[in-house]
Amino acid sequence: MNVQDLIIKKRNGLELNREEIDFLVHGISDGSIPDYQVSAWAMAVYFQGMNERETRDLALAMAYSGDVADLSAVSGITVDKHSTGGVGDKTTMVVIPLVAAAGVPVAKMSGRGLGHTGGTIDKFESIPGFQVELSHRQFVEQVNQVKAAVISQSGNLVPADKRLYAIRDVTGTVESIPLIASSIMSKKLASGSHGIVLDVKVGEGAFMKEQEEAIRLARAMVEIGRGAGRQVVAVITDMNQPLGQTVGNSLEVQEAIDTLRGEGPADLEDLSIILAAHMLVLGGRSSDWDNAVTEVRKVLDSGQALKKFMQMITAQGGMLDFNQPDYELPMAEFEAEVRADKDGYVSGLNALEVGKTAMLLGAGRERLGDNIDYTAGVKMAKKYADYVTAGEVIATVYSNDKARIDAAGSRLLNAYQFSNHRPTPRPLLIETIK
Ligand code: URA
């Protein structure tokens, strides 16, 4: 087989068969196909697309290009969740204990953050002592004993995607639905869970800006999962403003704990319940959606989910006892309040801008390998549709670097829009795709 022929075939809008896709993926992961041919092929896919069968074959070939988690020693049906990335999205920290407390095992592999979206692993690592590197045996043992564990993705998980994504990133070929769908699903398939719940974010702070394209992406991912023999549900959710009231690692951990205590913001609680309920159905714990929601509510209201969270944190070396009223998460040395400069309703709170402000404060990485300040971030007192008066505190910014605080304050104020009219409510859950 010849790479150039396959590039030309795709460039001319023809379908690639499974052997051809396997050949390309092999060459991408072992490095035998040079960058310029990989990028030419990615550009051909960008313009010509891929059909459902090609997209699935690509996802599967990439999933098996490196380590594949073997969760056969876990008792029960394991379920996983994935978010396409948003600002202030700390649902994983709430959903894992909800699902595990209801009896469904969660063996979670997560990544670190890059750019304006945070990574679940960074959030967990902001808990002093928390270990994200476990051996496979320790991981499986913990899932069997505690029903929940979260680890950092292995270095050799989907090497083909790692290289292809890096090339796409610098060749203008990221925004292709079959390439995004196969990239995300290759990692989910390699992570080994039977059931997968996908949260596809749409809006200013998300990868997908338009509802229509988010729905197309969700459908493509559900098809891949189903074709690979997994059970998949996708929800499309709003990401025009950040989720919850905090953005930044330890601030988000605290908010997740508050939510598990029943004292969190409504949007975070609602979305966590929706995702957890889908996971209970896929995990075979609940026969239908209504039962699943009741089950999730029960473990939340009884404090069992909070207890499960603590159990998981302790099992992985985290040194926090949330039962003690004086437990402490590390706090930033400096903080400053941001005040409204006019009266009115919050008619817009740009999630992308809030995410970039948090990054500016030190909460995120500009480049792979950058250090982050776990305590840095933003806490929003006012969000979409809230009424404010001029001079009222709308948010607080936190950092260990005083120099970053002032610039962040004015940037955050610019993320807010005010109007004299009450804006129309926006639903958090836009669509569910099964
Ligand atoms: N996230 C991924 O993992 N892959 C993509 O292609 C885009 C977003």
Residues whose N, C-alpha, C, O or C-beta is under 5 A from the ligand:
A	BS01	URA	L179 I180 S183 I184
